[in-house]
Amino acid sequence: MRTYRSIDEVLAYINRHDRPLGLYLFSNDKTLQDRVIKNTITGGVSINDCSFHVAQHDMPFGGVGASGMGHYHGRHGFETFSKMT
C-alpha cells in the first residue's frame, strides 16, 4: 500500500514505472477521472470497479509494453496462445 499527498504525486509515480496492466480508479469526480485517463498509459482502465474490463469477452484484453504478452479474449487470444502451423 502506498500513501500520497496529491494526484500529481500519483501520476508521477505511475509514469516513472513500466506501464501497468490495469489501472483502477475509485472516484466519482469526473474531472479527476479524465485527468488520470489522459495522463497515463495502461493496458486497461476501470473506474469504480476492479474486474469489469477482463469480463468483456468481445474486446481484446492485453497490455502495453512489459505489462502484457498479448490479447486474452476472442480471436486475439486464440491466435496469441495457439501454435498455428
Residue pairs with C-beta under 8 A, 6 or more apart in sequence:
2 13
4 10
4 13
7 32
7 35
7 36
10 36
11 35
11 36
11 39
11 40
14 20
14 23
14 40
14 42
15 39
15 40
18 65
18 66
18 67
19 41
19 42
19 43
19 63
19 64
19 65
19 66
19 67
20 40
20 42
20 43
20 67
21 42
21 43
21 44
21 63
21 67
21 68
22 42
22 43
22 44
22 45
22 46
22 53
23 36
23 40
23 42
23 44
23 45
23 46
24 45
24 46
24 49
24 50
25 32
25 33
25 36
25 45
25 46
25 47
25 48
26 47
26 48
27 33
27 47
27 48
28 48
33 47
36 45
37 45
41 64
42 64
42 67
43 61
43 62
43 63
43 64
43 67
43 68
44 53
44 54
44 61
44 63
45 53
46 52
46 53
53 59
53 61
54 61
54 72
56 73
57 73
57 74
58 73
58 74
59 73
59 74
60 71
60 72
60 73
60 74
60 76
60 77
61 71
61 72
61 73
61 77
62 68
62 69
62 70
62 71
62 72
62 76
63 69
69 80
70 76
70 77
70 80
70 81
71 77
71 80
72 80
